[in-house]
Amino acid sequence: MMSGDGDQQAATRSERGSGRLVAGRYLLHDVLGRGGMGTVWRAHDQLLDRPVAAKELHILTHSDEEHRIRMRRAMREARAVARVPHPHVVGVHDLVESEDRLWIVMELVEGPSLAQRIAQTGPLTPERTAVLGLQLLDALEAVHEAGTLHRDVKPANVLLRRDGDAVLTDFGIAALDDGEFLTTTGELVGSLEYMAPERVMGSQTGPASDLWSLGATLATACGEQSPFRRPTPPVTMHAVAYEEPVLSERLGPLRQVVEALLRKSPDERPSAAGARSALRRVAAGEAAPGPLPSATVRVSRPSAPLADADTVTRGQEPLVAAGAAVPTAVHTTSLGAAYGQSSHPSGRKRLVWSLAGATVLAAGVGGGLFLTGVLPLKEDPKTTTTSQVVRSTDGWQSVAAVPVRKGDRIALRFTSGKWTVDYRNHPMTGPTGYNAVIDKSLEGAKSCKIKPAVPFGTLLARLEGEKNFPVHAVRRKLSFQATGDGTLQLGINDAAGACSEDNRGTMTVQVSITHQP
């Protein structure tokens, strides 16, 4: 934490005028803008003789090893964004440490922000908003493919070039997020009214979280009002987590696209491809696109693998039988890296009312990207990855989209969610199950345990096939090799039927199967 003296010194340093030379290279001129995360200066790169924008981040780094760790992470993220050569993503030139501060040096965009444009000239038409939405959607996909998230998409972070094109900027939060997501004053980083529900709830975030923020941004641009803005931060957080958006009639044909992007559960939001198709219709002045299907994948035969993109849900009609397992998306890649997706947490008691106590678990950055739309398959996949929603009430649930063969390596990782085996008397718990005290209090129901050696509520896995395969305790993650052919099944350590009638909640699990040649 930064001391009061440090705050004063930082403020004094930020208020100093032009003439400062940062890192012996960037000469500061006038201030372009200020926000919770930092001050943006118009500057000149004396080495390359070009104008730049330099963002001075409001985080001191001296005498604080944790902040130095965050800086190293920030540099890795900044390099990832700098590798995105996209016309609608601001160019990140450099990231330096100077004056005990972190500075992000970016392309200088000569134009107002979307927030400023709305304030100056009023809301945009649905058609114009859809055009900007397409540009921002393309920008976000490029960022996601680079293995990072933006995490703070909002009108103030969208700049408009002189020709009117949008540029997504301000990756400071994406660069600095290490799971704490707090400023030195203990406040949440980012704008609450544009944060996806899973972020304010402290659940796993992924590309769908950025799409939610995009939906809120488009609603504001066209409707001139933020759909979740409320008088106080706690009330705003509650609105984001539980309430329906307040949308203006001005949205017209854009309304259904925005409503779909603002669905509470990431699994229910449309894919980027679906959103793009709908925005194109609105931009072209065509009729309203109609309800957008979610990116959730359904399979008609539990034993059959997904063959192509035609297995994507059409409308909202599920193609699996009631009680069958429902994978949320599948991506086949030789790297097998993925962003975790989360379901909307159940229970109002999970809402984080204290801003200082809210945290975000950042998705792991890897070589692959969790896709939630069109499913590109390779002819000879080495690793198949899917995100599976596991219900606490349904016993064993098959991961039908990923058949397992003898010798395959199975890797499971919990990503989000909570559940309980007795919602009337016991709290929600995570994948490791209840502590010893609570588990002991359930001794009278021990016959309901599937795996007696681990607590009630533990996340379990097994193979179902001709052989009698063992039951594994997954907990937060597990890796094992298949000793025969079968279907992977997941469940809670509480038998189905009468035992599970008082269960509540779901968990989302990332499943990766590495197929042996």
N, C-alpha and C positions, 0 to 999 in steps of 0.2 A: 504494500500500500504506500502511496506517496504522502509525504507529510504536508502539513499546511504551508510551511515555508516553501516546499517544493512547488506547490500549486501556485503560490504568489510569484515565484521566480519564473515559472513557465508562462504565466499570463503576461508578465512584463516582457519576456522574450518574444512572445507572439505578437505583442502590440508594437514592437519596434518597427520602424518604417523601412523603406527600401535601402539598398546598399549593402545588405548582409550577403556574405559569400558563403554558401553552404558546400561543404566537402571540397573547398578550393576550386569549385567549378561552376556552381549554379548561383548566379547573381539575382537576388530577389528584387522585385519591383513593387507593385501594388497588390493588395489583398483582393482575391476574386470571390472568396466566400469563406464562411466559418460554420462549423457544425460541432456536434458532440464528439466526433472522433478527431477533428483537427482543423487546421487552417490551410486554405489553398491559396498559393501565391502565383501571380504571373512572374515568370523568371526567364532568365536567358542562360542557355548552355554555352559557356565561353569556349569550351573545347571544340564543339561542333558548330558553333555560331548559329544557333537556332532558338526560337522561342519555345518554352516548355511551361508546364504547370507543375509546381512542386507542392506536395501536400505534406505539411508538418503535422505528424500524428501526436496527439496529446497523451503520450505514454512515455514517462521517463524510463531510462534503462540503467542508470548508474547504481552501483551497490545493490543490485537485485538480480540474482542468478536466474530467477524464474522469468524475468523480463528478457534476459539475454537468450534464454531458450526460446522464448516466443519470437524474438527477432530472427533467430536462425530458421525457425519454421516459416516466418513471414518471407524470408528471402527465397525459400524454396517455392512458396506459393506465387510470389511475384514473378519468378522465372517462368512458372507454368503459364501465367496469364500473358507474359511477354511473348510467349511462343504462339499466341493465338493471332494469326494474321487475318483479321476480319474487319471489314469496313464499319461495322456497327459495335465494335469493341474498342474502347480507348487504348491507344498504344502505351504500354508501360515500358519506359526507357531504362529506368535505373531504380535501385532501392539502396539507400546509403544510411549510415549512422553518423550523425553530426550534432554537436552541442548536446550530447546525451539524449538524442532523439532519433526517431526513425523517420525518414523522409522517402516518400514515393514520388518519383519524377515521371511525369506522364506527358503524352501528347497534349498540346494546348488546343482546345476546341473553341473557336471564336463563335460563340452563340449562347443564348440563354438556356437554362434548364427547362425541362418540361413543366416543373412546378412554377417557375417564373412566367412561362408563356401562358399558363392557365390563369395565373393571377392578373396578368396584364390584359389579356384579350378574351378571357372567358373559356368555356369548355370547347373541345373540338367536336367535330361531327363524328358520327359512328364510322363513316367511311375513312376519314383521316386517322381516327384512332386505330382502326384495324390495320392501316398501312404501317403505322408506327409499331403496332403489336407484332406484325410479321417480322419487322426488322429486329426487334428486341428478342423475339423467339429464336431467330437465327443466331443472334449473338449469344444467347444463353446456351444453345446447343453446342456452339463452338467452345464455350468455356467448359461445359460439362465434359466434352470429349477430351479436353486437356487435363481432366482429372481433378477439377476443383469446382466449387460452388461460388455463387456471388454472395448470397445470404443477406443482401440489403437492397433488393430491387424496389425502387420507389421513384416518384416523379422528380425528386431533387437529384437523383443519381442518373437521370437520363438527360444528356445534353443534346441540343439541336444545332446541327451545322447550319451554315448560311443557306444551303439548299433545302433545309427542312428535314434532312435525314436524322435519325436518332443514333446516338452513341451511348452505349452503356459504360458508365464510369464508376469510380470510387470502389475499388476492390480492397480497401483498407481493412474492412471487417473480415472478408474472406481470408486475407493474409494473416490477420492476427488472431483469429479464432482458434483457441487451443482447448476448448471445452469450458472455459470459465465465462467468456462472453460478458465480462464486467469491466467497467471503466474504473479509474482510480477512485471515483467517488462512490463506487458500489452500485452503480446503475446499469441497467441492461444496455448493451451496445445495439444500436439499430432503432428503427421506428416501430413501435409496438403495433400500430394499426396496419402495417404492411408485413408483419411477421406471420408466417404460416402457423396454424394451430399446433402442429407438432413441435414447433420451436418454443412457443410460450408455455407448452406443457412439459418441456424438457425431454421430449422423445427424439428418436433418431430422425435426422433430416437427410434429404437427398434431392435429386433434380426436381422432383415434384414440388418441393418446398419453394424453389425459385419460381416455378410456374404459378403457384398460388399468389406469390407477391406480384407477379406480372398481371394476374387477373385483377388484383386490388388497384394496381397502377392504372390499368386501362379504365376501370370503373371511375376512378378519380378524374382522369383526363377527359372523359366524355360526359360524366355526370356532374363535374365540378364539386363533388363532395366525396370524402373518403368513406367507404362503406362501413368501416368499423370504428371511426373516430368517436370517442366518448369524452366526458368532462375530465376524468381522472385516469391515470395509468391502470390501476386495478380493474376499473370498470371496462376499460378498453381491452385488457387481456381477457376478461370474462366474455366480452362480445366476440372476440376472435375465436375463442375456444368453443363457445356454445351457441351463439346467436346467429340468426340468418343475416346476410348483408343487407344494408339499406341501399337500394339501388334507385337511381333517378330514372324517370320515364324517358329522359333524353337518350338513353342507351339504345332504344329501339331494337334493330336487328342484332346489335352487339350483346344484348342482355343474356341470351342463352349461352354464348361463349363464356362470358364473365361468370355466370352462375356455375358452369361446369368447372372452371378453373378454381373457384372458391369453395368447392366441396371440402368438408372438414377432413375426411380421410384421404391421405395421399393415394391410396389404392383405388379410390373412386374417381379421381380426376382423369381427364382425357390425356391421351398421349400427346407428345409434341406434334406428331403427324396429324392427329385428329384436330387439335387446336389450329394448326396451320391451315388445314382444309376449310374449316369454318371461317377463319379470319379472311381468307381469300375471297370467299363468297360475299362477306360484308364489305370488304374493300372494293369489290367490283360492283357494288350496288344491287346485288341480287337479293332474293327473298331470304328471310331468316333461315339459318342452316338447320334449325330443329334441334332437339335434345342431343347432346353429345354423349356417346358411350364412354364408359371408363376405359382406362388402359388395362384393366384386369383381364387376364386370360382365362378362358374356360375350356375344358376339354370334354368331348362328348363320350369318349370311351376311356375309363380310368386306366386301362392297361396300355393304351396306345400313346406313343410319344407325339409331341407336336410336330407336324410336318411342314407347315408353312403359315404365312400370315393370315390365311383364311380362318384359322382357329380363334382369332381375336373375337371377343364378344361383339355381337351386333345388337345395338340398343342396350337394354338392361336385362334381357332375358337370359338367365343362367342355363348353360347346357349340361351341367352336372346334376346328378340326382341329389336330393336333399341329404345332407349329412356327409357327402363325399368331400374329399379334400379339394381345396381351391387354390391353385398357385396364382400369385398375383402377376408375375411376369417371368419370362424365360429369356436368357441370353446365352448363346453358345459362343465361346471364345477360347483361344488357346491359353490365355492368361488367367481367366477365371476370376478377375477382380471385379468387384461390384459395389455400388452404393446401396446401403440398406434403405428400405422403405418401411414406414410404420403405419399401423392402423390407428384410427382415432381412439384415444384412450377412453375407457368407460369410467364414469364416476366423477362428479363434480369435485370431490375431495382431492383429486389429483392436481387441480389447478394450483399453480405457484402464485400465491398472492403477494409475496415479497419480491420486489424487483431485484434486491440484492441476492436473493436465494435462487433465482432462475438460472438454469444451466442448459447448455446444448451439447449433445454428443456429436461431434463432427464425424461425418462419414469418412472412412478410410480412403486415401488417394492411392490409386493403383493404375495399372496400364489399361484396364478395361473400364467400361461404363455400363451401369445398370440401365437397360432400355425398358421403356414402358409403352411401347407402341409396336411398330412394325418389327418383326423378329427376323433379322438376317441370320441364316444358318450357314455354316460352312460344311463342305462335303464330308470332311473327316475331322469332326471336332475332338479335341483332346479333353476339354473340360466343359461341362454344361452347368450353368448356374441358374437358379430360380429363387424367388422369394415366396415363401409359403406361410399363409396365415393358419395358425393352429388354434382351434377352439377348445375351451376347457370342458365343454359339455358333450363332446362327440366321440370320446374314446380315441382309438387309433385312427389316424387320418393319413391316407396314402398320398405321397408325392408322385402323382400319376404321370406327370410330364417328364420324369427322369428315371427311366428303367435302369436297374442295376445289374451288372454282370459280375461273375466271380473274378476277383482280382482288382476290381475298381476301387479307387480311393474315395471315401466319402468324407467330406468336410462340412460340418454344421456350425453356424454361428448365430447366436441370438442377436437380434437387432433392436426390437422394441416390444412394448406391451407388458401387461401384468394380468394376473388372474388369482382367483381364490377358490378353495375347495368347500367353503362354507360362508357364503356372503352375509349371512345373518350374524355370525359370531366371530369371524376372523377377517383380518385385513387382506388387501391384495398383496401378492408376493411376486418376486421375479423368478427367473428360470432355475435358480438354485434351490427353490422351495423354502419352506418355513424353517425358522431357527429351532434349536433343540427344545426350547420351552413350549412353543406352540405345537410342534410335532408331537411332543409327549402328551399334550392335552387332548390330542386326537387318537390316543391309544385305543379307545373303544371302537374305532372304525378301522383298525389296522388291517382287517380282512379286505378292505377296499384298495389297499396299496397294490400296485402292479409290481413294483420293485421294492421289496421290504427293506432293503439295506439303505435306502435314501429317503429323505423327508417327503411328506405330502407336498404336492405342488411342483416337484422337480420336473423339468423338461426331459422327456424320454424319447428314445429312438430305437427302432428295430427294423430288421428285414423280414418281410412276409413272403414265404415261398414254400417249396417242397420240404426244405430242411427246417428244423426247429432252431431258429437263430436266437442268440441271446438278446436281452433287453439292455440297452446302454443308457446311462445317465448323461445327458448332453450338458446340462447346466448352461454355462455361457458359451462354451464352444467344445467341439469334440471332433476328432479325426480317427477313422478306423478303416480297415480294409475289408471288403466284402468277401466272405468265405463261400459264397454261392450266388446263384441267380435269384432275384427277388424284386420286390417293390419296397422302397423305403417308406416307413410309416413313422409319424410323430404323434405325441400325445402327452397328456399330463399324468403325473403319478397319482391317479385316482381312477379306478375302474369305471367304465361306462355303465349306463343303466341307473339303477336306484342310487348308486354311490355318487353319481355326478349331477343329480337333480338340483342340488343347491350350489353348483359351480357357476362362476361368472368370469368373463374376460377372455381375451385372446392374446396370442403372442405371434410375432413375425420372426421367421427364421430364414436366414440365407443358407441355401443348400448348394453345394458344389460337388459334382461327381466327375472325377478324373478317370476317363475310360482308358483301360489298358489296350494297347494294340494287339 
